[in-house]
Amino acid sequence: MKIQKLFIILSGLMLLTLLCVNYLSAYQLLCLTRNQGVPPAPESPVFTCNHDICQICVNDNFYPANANSCSNIASCSPLILDQDNDGVPDNQDKCLNTILPENFAKLEKNHYGDIDGDKIFETLTNKGKVIKDSQYNLTSTYGCSCKQILEFKPGKNKNEEKFGCKKETLDKFIKQIGWAKNLFN
C-alpha cells in the first residue's frame, strides 16, 4: 500500500517536472519575411531572412534552435513584436516606446490617462473623487498614451499635459478627424 502511494506521488512529481520543463523551454516555428531577424532588436540578429519567407525554429528567447525541436509544430507563426509592451503589435503601433504608467500633476474629472500602467485610461467618477477605468485603452489609441497623443496635437495643451487628455482630444485622435486627420497617411 505504501509503495503504491509512493509510486503515485513520484509519478505525479515526474509529470509536473516534465510539464514545467516543456513550459519553460517552449519552442515556436516562426515565419520571417525578408530582412527580419532573430533575436529581434535591440540584440544583434543571429539569423536574418534573405528570402521572401523563411521558417525558423526558435526558443522562448527567440534564438534559433534545432529544427527537430519544432518537428511537432504544423505551421509557422509570423514574428509579432511589441517591444514597448503596450499590448499593441509594433506593426500597428503608431507610438513606439510608450512609457507607462503616465504621470500627471493630478488626474482631473473629464480627463484621461493610463496612470496605473494597465493599458486602460483612467478618469475620475462624476463626483471627482474616485479613479475608475474608462472606455479608452491603448489598443483604441493605436498604442499611444495621452502624453504621446499630445505630442501630435497642435497648439498649447498645458491643461491636458498636467491633468490628462480631454475626451474630445481622444475622440478626434481615435477617429482621425479634425487636427488628427491624415496623421498616419
C-alpha angles and dihedrals in degrees: 000000000000091000091054092051091047090049092050092048093048091046090052092049092049091050091049090050092051092049092049094048092049091047094048094046101042120166128204135190109230131199108216125189127215112308095006112129142190133259089036124231140320084046120067109258118250090197128029124187112237096181136066089266134005131184117214134172113229137179124236090278091055094249117140113264136189109292090231089067088068098041092112093053111098101203140006127255125219118257103255114186130194101176096172092048093228094135094253117106113243092242089062098032114108093185113047118191096037110181118209142228099039119222122221130170085241132338106237134201112282091017124107138205139140098255098160100045096241093124091249121105114238129212137173123268121251090272089053097230107092124061114224138174114264134208091263123092139164092263092058091047094051092250094308124134121214091261091051091049089053089056087063095044114091123229132029114319100176096143092049092046089054102037108022135268120310120238090247091055093051094044093051091047094049094044092041093230135134111004090359095057113123093003093136102032 
